[in-house]
Amino acid sequence: MTVKKRLIFSNVLVILLSIIFILLVFFVTFLAFFSVVGVTVRDIEQRDGVANNIQTLSVHRIGKYCREEDPSEKAQIARKLKDQVAYFGFSSRLECDGVTIYTDLDADEEQFLSGHADLFATGNAIAMENDTAAVVHYDSTVQGVHIRFDAVRLGLPEDSVSGERLNSGEVSRYVEIYTLMILVCAVAAIFISIVFVSSRTAHAITRPLNLLRKGSQEIKNGNLDYKIYYRGKGDEFEHVCSDFDDMRLRLKRSVQAQMDAEKRRKQLYAGISHDLRTPLTAIKGYVEGLRDGVASTPEMRTKYLQTIYRKACDMDDLVDKLFLFTRLDSGQFPFNFETVPVKKYLSNFLTQRQEDYRARGLEIQYEDRLTGAETVRMDVQEINRVLSNILDNSVKYKTDPIGVSRITARTQGDRLILTLSDNGRGVEDADLDNIFSDFFRTDKARMDPGSGSGLGLAIARHIIRAHGGRIYAKSGDGLTIIIELPRSGDIDRSGDSSEENFDHRG
């Protein structure tokens, strides 16, 4: 329930509860008050005169009687008139067009009416009462029917015989007290209703606000694991609390990402230091050997110089890879994307590289499951770099004199799947995600810095992500690298040219 609806509902509830409380107080007070002070309904009627009230009641019922056409209903109305009059101690008689409908007057009451015939002749509606008698006379034509109604009560009513009957002033005072009590109780009922409903409404509003305040304090203190849970049945605070918790989670991920980045940066510095120190140490050693005359023969000097050159080339390659990785990591690398037929691209790449890798001790086996119509939007040179880095790792970490790398190309939905599996030593399952991290190498590889910089797969991951794809690894008899790239569509085979070639340099 929204806050607006809740407030409207609260206001309506206040009104309804007030009405209920007032009615409840009215009846409870009515019973308690009249049972204590002994005031009866007849005493209340006495304020305005019983005869006057009887006259008003009888005129109403007589009119209803004359308008009714159903004989049974007419008889019931007449009976009610007689019973109502009798309740106040009156005897009565009803005549229509000279026909007596009912009468319960005794001889004394008949004689009383006859003795006041002259008085009744002065008006058609008379109501009188004193301490010895009360009389009501009504004589008129209603709905074309001549009606005469007489009601008589001789002496005091039965509840006044003992002298305990209240006079009009006493009754008025008691009624005023009762009315004041009703007003006081009504005000109290309204106040209680407002306090009750307002407290409930305030609690429903302040509870989520307190949760938000507590959550903001926890976040300010650095506790990003404090979860805000509020279920408000669809009100605005539920959405606010949910959005606030989503903000907390995003902030937590952002902080975690910064911590991970700082950790990678430290690893990067450590890796750079290690990989530069090793060739520098070797170069310094060989230069000292040349300077101190350790290499005394031309052959030894040539060997020393060749070693120094090779170590310098390793350093140059490391710096190039580090520069490339930095640009990729910062998102500032300029890719040159083009739409490429994948089948032809892979065929040309393997044709140019297969002999070179065979000479380095790696046999490439290619399984083509493509139709030839598949295309991918890619930077050819950078995808070359990715494939070369993976194949270079297969050469570095092969366990047999001749290693094998099996490449499979297929499609799955709108994705191109390239699988490169070798029969090398592989990696532990715990390291499958880490091999794409900066400067990561297994402990065995770390002992031989000349075997690699540890940046090859990290660079491959950045390049594949820039292409909108993903790269991951699986371990088995060797290491399997899976590359997924989004397809850009299929080409019209009728316009395909077998002469088309790609520049696979890089």
Wavefront OBJ file of the C-alpha trace (Angstrom):
o trace
v 0.000 0.000 0.000
v 1.403 3.395 -0.964
v 1.949 6.098 1.634
v -0.802 8.226 0.080
v -3.314 5.400 0.276
v -2.152 4.567 3.794
v -2.801 8.132 4.957
v -6.242 8.169 3.342
v -7.039 4.818 4.911
v -5.840 6.106 8.292
v -8.126 9.132 8.117
v -11.111 6.991 7.169
v -10.223 4.540 9.918
v -10.102 7.361 12.460
v -13.635 8.408 11.485
v -14.970 4.845 11.575
v -13.339 4.032 14.892
v -14.622 7.283 16.373
v -18.171 6.451 15.295
v -17.893 2.931 16.691
v -16.451 4.176 19.977
v -19.146 6.857 20.281
v -21.930 4.335 19.710
v -20.337 1.917 22.123
v -19.943 4.615 24.754
v -23.518 5.763 24.134
v -25.041 2.365 24.864
v -22.730 1.562 27.784
v -23.356 4.961 29.342
v -27.077 4.706 28.647
v -27.364 1.426 30.500
v -25.063 2.458 33.335
v -26.540 5.929 33.798
v -30.202 4.998 33.753
v -29.703 1.932 35.922
v -27.950 4.073 38.579
v -30.108 7.199 38.665
v -33.381 5.377 37.954
v -34.483 7.602 35.064
v -36.930 5.802 32.730
v -37.978 6.438 29.177
v -41.297 7.593 30.503
v -39.471 10.246 32.573
v -37.705 11.481 29.464
v -40.966 11.717 27.613
v -42.284 13.754 30.523
v -40.025 16.677 29.559
v -42.318 17.694 26.713
v -45.541 16.267 28.217
v -46.796 12.767 27.674
v -50.076 13.960 26.170
v -48.311 16.015 23.527
v -46.134 13.057 22.601
v -49.163 10.750 22.434
v -50.924 13.230 20.191
v -47.975 13.445 17.789
v -47.636 9.662 17.679
v -51.326 9.026 17.150
v -51.677 11.587 14.336
v -48.781 9.915 12.511
v -50.177 6.413 12.865
v -53.717 7.471 12.028
v -52.499 9.024 8.779
v -50.642 5.840 7.966
v -53.722 3.825 8.823
v -55.889 5.813 6.411
v -53.390 5.517 3.552
v -53.034 1.755 3.916
v -55.350 -0.335 1.696
v -54.495 -3.830 2.918
v -57.002 -4.774 5.700
v -54.443 -6.906 7.544
v -51.895 -4.100 7.518
v -54.539 -1.615 8.691
v -55.397 -3.899 11.626
v -51.714 -4.195 12.536
v -51.297 -0.383 12.495
v -54.313 0.043 14.736
v -52.952 -2.567 17.125
v -49.611 -0.817 17.318
v -51.362 2.487 18.019
v -53.342 0.935 20.842
v -50.255 -0.788 22.340
v -48.121 2.352 22.155
v -50.740 4.427 23.932
v -51.280 1.721 26.536
v -47.517 1.709 27.281
v -47.905 5.179 28.797
v -50.976 4.160 30.834
v -53.649 5.514 28.401
v -56.824 3.836 27.256
v -57.933 4.769 23.759
v -60.635 4.511 21.108
v -60.411 4.838 17.303
v -63.464 5.501 15.065
v -63.578 5.781 11.259
v -66.754 7.230 9.633
v -68.636 6.483 12.870
v -67.434 2.865 13.000
v -65.418 1.887 16.077
v -62.187 0.206 15.010
v -61.170 -0.600 18.584
v -61.769 0.696 22.130
v -60.543 -0.235 25.599
v -62.187 2.683 27.465
v -63.966 1.763 30.693
v -67.121 3.477 32.053
v -65.194 6.089 34.070
v -63.118 7.059 31.072
v -66.201 7.226 28.845
v -67.885 9.475 31.436
v -64.736 11.678 31.580
v -64.799 12.172 27.818
v -68.542 12.941 27.840
v -68.000 15.497 30.580
v -65.480 17.361 28.422
v -67.441 17.273 25.175
v -67.756 21.086 25.161
v -63.958 21.367 25.390
v -63.426 18.990 22.492
v -65.778 21.051 20.347
v -63.351 23.979 20.499
v -60.693 22.213 18.381
v -59.983 19.083 16.438
v -56.605 18.369 18.129
v -56.348 18.690 21.903
v -53.729 17.376 24.364
v -54.024 18.162 28.100
v -52.615 16.763 31.332
v -52.449 17.599 35.011
v -51.809 15.738 38.226
v -55.173 13.887 38.075
v -55.749 13.182 34.376
v -54.386 13.357 30.857
v -56.446 13.383 27.681
v -55.765 13.408 23.930
v -58.501 14.199 21.384
v -58.119 14.174 17.606
v -61.061 14.728 15.221
v -60.375 15.252 11.492
v -60.870 13.955 7.966
v -57.909 12.043 6.483
v -57.884 10.620 2.939
v -61.637 11.274 2.783
v -62.240 9.311 6.011
v -63.645 10.997 9.122
v -61.382 10.005 12.005
v -61.952 10.406 15.730
v -59.351 9.338 18.249
v -59.580 9.665 22.038
v -57.011 8.629 24.675
v -57.516 9.014 28.431
v -55.416 8.372 31.515
v -57.045 8.984 34.900
v -54.810 9.492 37.930
v -50.987 9.132 38.057
v -49.068 6.373 36.235
v -48.200 3.257 38.207
v -44.485 4.134 38.611
v -45.431 7.442 40.285
v -47.754 6.052 42.933
v -44.918 5.713 45.380
v -44.139 9.398 45.017
v -40.728 8.676 43.358
v -41.703 9.946 39.903
v -39.363 12.678 38.693
v -40.628 16.076 37.819
v -39.780 17.793 34.547
v -36.881 19.823 35.995
v -35.180 16.758 37.440
v -35.539 14.857 34.202
v -34.040 17.781 32.266
v -31.069 17.905 34.612
v -30.400 14.200 34.269
v -30.681 14.393 30.498
v -28.238 17.296 30.425
v -25.773 15.315 32.558
v -26.170 12.330 30.265
v -25.625 14.498 27.183
v -22.469 15.978 28.725
v -21.190 12.503 29.497
v -21.807 11.467 25.903
v -19.898 14.504 24.620
v -16.944 13.879 26.948
v -16.815 10.213 26.020
v -17.124 11.071 22.323
v -14.146 13.436 22.543
v -12.177 10.774 24.423
v -13.132 8.181 21.799
v -11.992 10.444 18.966
v -8.732 11.200 20.780
v -8.063 7.512 21.414
v -8.825 6.676 17.770
v -6.489 9.391 16.488
v -3.670 8.327 18.829
v -4.076 4.649 17.927
v -4.250 5.114 14.154
v -1.553 7.816 14.120
v 0.851 5.626 16.093
v 0.292 2.738 13.707
v 0.763 4.964 10.663
v 3.817 6.646 12.166
v 5.351 3.246 12.937
v 4.773 2.110 9.347
v 6.590 5.222 8.072
v 9.386 5.522 10.635
v 10.369 1.829 10.499
v 11.795 1.967 6.943
v 13.294 5.401 7.658
v 15.106 3.961 10.660
v 16.336 1.085 8.503
v 17.666 3.550 5.926
v 19.304 5.659 8.638
v 20.928 2.575 10.187
v 22.064 1.371 6.763
v 23.599 4.732 5.863
v 25.477 4.805 9.185
v 26.823 1.288 8.612
v 27.958 2.192 5.089
v 29.546 5.404 6.395
v 31.459 3.264 8.903
v 32.648 0.988 6.106
v 30.347 -1.966 6.707
v 29.188 -2.799 3.172
v 27.820 -6.199 4.242
v 24.918 -4.660 6.189
v 21.802 -5.752 4.306
v 18.644 -3.672 4.380
v 15.567 -5.876 4.210
v 12.148 -4.271 4.267
v 8.910 -5.712 2.983
v 6.216 -3.041 2.880
v 3.602 -4.653 0.637
v 4.445 -2.503 -2.353
v 4.730 0.942 -0.766
v 7.268 3.577 -1.824
v 9.624 2.720 1.017
v 9.953 -0.856 -0.210
v 11.293 0.399 -3.551
v 13.536 2.966 -1.829
v 15.000 0.338 0.520
v 15.479 -2.069 -2.371
v 17.244 0.597 -4.457
v 19.359 1.576 -1.452
v 20.441 -2.041 -0.971
v 21.232 -2.334 -4.686
v 23.353 0.807 -4.326
v 25.135 -0.830 -1.386
v 25.866 -3.935 -3.448
v 27.181 -1.854 -6.351
v 29.334 0.153 -3.984
v 30.615 -3.073 -2.448
v 31.456 -4.457 -5.888
v 33.145 -1.184 -6.798
v 35.255 -1.215 -3.645
v 36.070 -4.872 -4.183
v 37.042 -4.112 -7.779
v 39.333 -1.332 -6.564
v 40.918 -3.687 -4.035
v 41.365 -6.342 -6.725
v 42.851 -3.743 -9.059
v 45.257 -2.642 -6.344
v 46.183 -6.251 -5.729
v 46.776 -6.815 -9.458
v 48.815 -3.629 -9.617
v 51.062 -4.865 -6.832
v 51.372 -8.224 -8.586
v 52.157 -6.357 -11.783
v 54.940 -4.406 -10.113
v 56.312 -7.571 -8.559
v 56.169 -9.397 -11.886
v 57.854 -6.568 -13.758
v 60.578 -6.357 -11.145
v 61.196 -10.104 -11.272
v 61.123 -10.442 -15.052
v 63.389 -7.444 -15.605
v 65.820 -8.320 -12.859
v 66.565 -11.783 -14.251
v 67.788 -10.734 -17.731
v 69.477 -7.649 -16.285
v 71.389 -9.848 -13.850
v 72.437 -12.130 -16.697
v 73.506 -9.188 -18.868
v 75.519 -7.690 -16.013
v 77.201 -11.051 -15.423
v 78.211 -11.527 -19.043
v 79.398 -7.900 -19.376
v 81.532 -8.326 -16.259
v 82.909 -11.508 -17.801
v 83.838 -9.601 -20.942
v 85.295 -6.735 -18.897
v 87.315 -8.977 -16.604
v 88.637 -11.079 -19.469
v 86.812 -14.244 -18.498
v 85.838 -14.680 -22.151
v 89.425 -14.964 -23.358
v 88.783 -16.490 -26.764
v 86.898 -15.016 -29.699
v 84.411 -17.879 -29.547
v 83.596 -17.200 -25.897
v 83.283 -13.458 -26.512
v 80.921 -14.152 -29.421
v 78.861 -16.483 -27.199
v 78.739 -13.870 -24.439
v 77.658 -11.165 -26.859
v 74.957 -13.385 -28.373
v 73.641 -14.148 -24.887
v 73.604 -10.449 -23.987
v 71.734 -9.680 -27.211
v 69.178 -12.449 -26.575
v 68.550 -11.207 -23.034
v 68.145 -7.649 -24.325
v 65.626 -8.922 -26.891
v 63.733 -10.684 -24.102
v 63.616 -7.400 -22.211
v 62.472 -5.559 -25.313
v 59.718 -8.136 -25.883
v 58.639 -7.825 -22.249
v 58.474 -4.034 -22.506
v 56.424 -4.286 -25.718
v 53.979 -6.682 -24.095
v 53.791 -4.545 -20.993
v 53.066 -1.449 -23.082
v 50.381 -3.356 -25.042
v 48.823 -4.704 -21.839
v 48.719 -1.226 -20.277
v 46.912 0.236 -23.285
v 44.443 -2.653 -23.375
v 43.792 -2.448 -19.631
v 43.152 1.306 -19.808
v 40.811 0.957 -22.806
v 42.964 3.220 -24.974
v 44.039 0.648 -27.561
v 42.874 1.523 -31.130
v 41.268 -1.592 -32.616
v 40.765 -1.902 -36.362
v 37.537 -3.907 -36.686
v 36.368 -5.441 -39.952
v 33.888 -8.130 -40.931
v 35.840 -11.303 -41.711
v 34.725 -14.706 -43.103
v 35.905 -16.979 -40.315
v 36.488 -20.152 -42.326
v 38.836 -18.438 -44.759
v 40.571 -16.489 -41.996
v 41.438 -19.626 -40.005
v 42.551 -21.467 -43.131
v 44.959 -18.668 -44.065
v 46.248 -18.308 -40.502
v 47.069 -21.997 -40.189
v 48.609 -22.123 -43.667
v 51.026 -19.357 -42.715
v 51.818 -20.553 -39.185
v 51.630 -24.351 -39.307
v 55.162 -24.971 -40.610
v 56.687 -22.509 -38.177
v 55.102 -24.244 -35.182
v 55.999 -27.662 -36.564
v 59.589 -26.548 -36.631
v 59.263 -25.509 -32.965
v 57.946 -28.944 -32.014
v 54.179 -28.372 -32.112
v 51.883 -30.254 -34.478
v 48.604 -28.387 -35.188
v 45.540 -30.486 -36.011
v 42.551 -28.509 -37.313
v 38.890 -29.671 -37.315
v 36.670 -27.376 -39.366
v 32.905 -27.538 -38.624
v 32.037 -24.258 -40.368
v 29.908 -23.832 -43.484
v 31.944 -20.945 -44.832
v 29.162 -18.399 -44.522
v 29.942 -17.361 -40.935
v 31.477 -13.938 -40.348
v 32.860 -12.204 -37.267
v 33.639 -8.553 -36.748
v 37.257 -8.587 -35.566
v 40.642 -6.937 -35.569
v 42.575 -9.528 -37.582
v 46.003 -8.625 -36.247
v 44.898 -8.764 -32.610
v 43.052 -12.072 -33.033
v 46.285 -13.343 -34.614
v 48.039 -12.227 -31.433
v 45.541 -14.143 -29.279
v 45.925 -17.383 -31.225
v 49.711 -16.985 -31.332
v 49.918 -16.434 -27.574
v 47.901 -19.596 -26.930
v 49.971 -21.672 -29.370
v 53.206 -20.222 -27.938
v 52.122 -21.438 -24.490
v 51.500 -24.903 -25.947
v 55.072 -24.873 -27.287
v 56.545 -23.655 -23.969
v 54.742 -26.127 -21.740
v 54.719 -29.284 -23.885
v 55.908 -32.460 -22.157
v 56.760 -34.501 -25.257
v 59.354 -33.660 -27.890
v 56.516 -33.150 -30.336
v 53.476 -31.535 -28.810
v 49.982 -31.522 -30.313
v 47.455 -28.698 -30.438
v 43.973 -29.570 -31.676
v 41.958 -26.599 -32.972
v 38.192 -26.930 -33.511
v 35.996 -24.243 -35.074
v 32.200 -24.456 -34.809
v 29.130 -22.302 -34.235
v 26.577 -22.378 -31.459
v 23.616 -20.108 -31.975
v 24.942 -16.628 -32.657
v 28.423 -17.437 -31.276
v 31.613 -18.703 -32.902
v 33.389 -21.270 -30.703
v 37.137 -21.831 -31.109
v 38.651 -24.619 -29.012
v 42.429 -25.019 -28.692
v 43.518 -28.162 -26.770
v 47.106 -29.284 -26.254
v 48.670 -32.348 -24.640
v 51.002 -30.409 -22.382
v 51.231 -30.565 -18.613
v 48.162 -28.342 -18.118
v 47.394 -26.520 -14.872
v 45.676 -27.308 -11.603
v 41.901 -26.788 -11.510
v 42.384 -24.106 -8.855
v 44.536 -22.104 -11.306
v 42.168 -22.206 -14.306
v 40.803 -18.733 -13.605
v 44.186 -17.349 -12.567
v 46.045 -18.132 -15.797
v 44.376 -15.092 -17.392
v 45.625 -12.800 -14.617
v 48.567 -10.435 -15.014
v 51.982 -12.083 -14.732
v 50.479 -15.367 -13.534
v 52.565 -18.478 -14.065
v 52.694 -21.777 -12.261
v 55.439 -22.148 -9.718
v 57.360 -24.391 -12.044
v 57.226 -21.802 -14.820
v 58.128 -18.982 -12.457
v 61.404 -20.742 -11.786
v 62.282 -20.214 -15.452
v 61.517 -16.578 -16.379
v 62.884 -17.107 -19.853
v 59.939 -19.378 -20.623
v 57.442 -16.525 -20.660
v 56.399 -13.173 -19.289
v 53.064 -14.276 -17.856
v 51.248 -11.570 -19.865
v 50.234 -13.586 -22.932
v 46.879 -14.892 -21.714
v 46.112 -11.647 -19.832
v 46.551 -9.778 -23.143
v 44.392 -12.394 -24.886
v 41.615 -11.881 -22.341
v 41.572 -8.103 -22.888
v 41.484 -8.515 -26.674
v 38.646 -11.064 -26.619
v 36.600 -8.921 -24.209
v 37.087 -5.926 -26.506
v 35.530 -8.068 -29.268
v 32.460 -8.756 -27.087
v 33.467 -12.361 -26.454
v 34.800 -14.469 -23.619
v 37.796 -16.733 -23.091
v 38.167 -19.445 -20.460
v 40.098 -22.637 -19.802
v 39.494 -26.268 -18.946
v 41.978 -28.838 -17.711
v 42.242 -32.487 -18.722
v 45.126 -34.400 -20.287
v 46.487 -30.984 -21.172
v 45.088 -27.460 -21.275
v 42.052 -26.436 -23.309
v 41.381 -22.774 -24.132
v 37.865 -21.899 -25.386
v 37.190 -18.642 -27.208
v 33.641 -17.439 -27.890
v 33.068 -14.554 -30.320
v 29.740 -13.038 -31.435
v 28.884 -13.659 -35.066
v 28.074 -10.640 -37.206
v 25.903 -12.572 -39.677
v 26.291 -14.855 -42.667
v 27.583 -13.870 -46.103
v 26.232 -14.691 -49.535
v 28.304 -17.654 -50.710
v 27.562 -16.821 -54.356
v 29.751 -13.700 -54.138
v 32.590 -15.404 -52.242
v 36.029 -15.297 -53.853
v 38.694 -17.877 -53.191
v 41.345 -15.291 -54.057
v 40.574 -13.203 -50.983
v 43.397 -13.135 -48.455
v 44.083 -11.533 -45.096
v 47.138 -9.943 -43.658
v 48.080 -12.183 -40.743
v 51.088 -10.258 -39.603
v 51.430 -9.665 -35.898
l 1 2 3 4 5 6 7 8 9 10 11 12 13 14 15 16 17 18 19 20 21 22 23 24 25 26 27 28 29 30 31 32 33 34 35 36 37 38 39 40 41 42 43 44 45 46 47 48 49 50 51 52 53 54 55 56 57 58 59 60 61 62 63 64 65 66 67 68 69 70 71 72 73 74 75 76 77 78 79 80 81 82 83 84 85 86 87 88 89 90 91 92 93 94 95 96 97 98 99 100 101 102 103 104 105 106 107 108 109 110 111 112 113 114 115 116 117 118 119 120 121 122 123 124 125 126 127 128 129 130 131 132 133 134 135 136 137 138 139 140 141 142 143 144 145 146 147 148 149 150 151 152 153 154 155 156 157 158 159 160 161 162 163 164 165 166 167 168 169 170 171 172 173 174 175 176 177 178 179 180 181 182 183 184 185 186 187 188 189 190 191 192 193 194 195 196 197 198 199 200 201 202 203 204 205 206 207 208 209 210 211 212 213 214 215 216 217 218 219 220 221 222 223 224 225 226 227 228 229 230 231 232 233 234 235 236 237 238 239 240 241 242 243 244 245 246 247 248 249 250 251 252 253 254 255 256 257 258 259 260 261 262 263 264 265 266 267 268 269 270 271 272 273 274 275 276 277 278 279 280 281 282 283 284 285 286 287 288 289 290 291 292 293 294 295 296 297 298 299 300 301 302 303 304 305 306 307 308 309 310 311 312 313 314 315 316 317 318 319 320 321 322 323 324 325 326 327 328 329 330 331 332 333 334 335 336 337 338 339 340 341 342 343 344 345 346 347 348 349 350 351 352 353 354 355 356 357 358 359 360 361 362 363 364 365 366 367 368 369 370 371 372 373 374 375 376 377 378 379 380 381 382 383 384 385 386 387 388 389 390 391 392 393 394 395 396 397 398 399 400 401 402 403 404 405 406 407 408 409 410 411 412 413 414 415 416 417 418 419 420 421 422 423 424 425 426 427 428 429 430 431 432 433 434 435 436 437 438 439 440 441 442 443 444 445 446 447 448 449 450 451 452 453 454 455 456 457 458 459 460 461 462 463 464 465 466 467 468 469 470 471 472 473 474 475 476 477 478 479 480 481 482 483 484 485 486 487 488 489 490 491 492 493 494 495 496 497 498 499 500 501 502 503 504 505 506
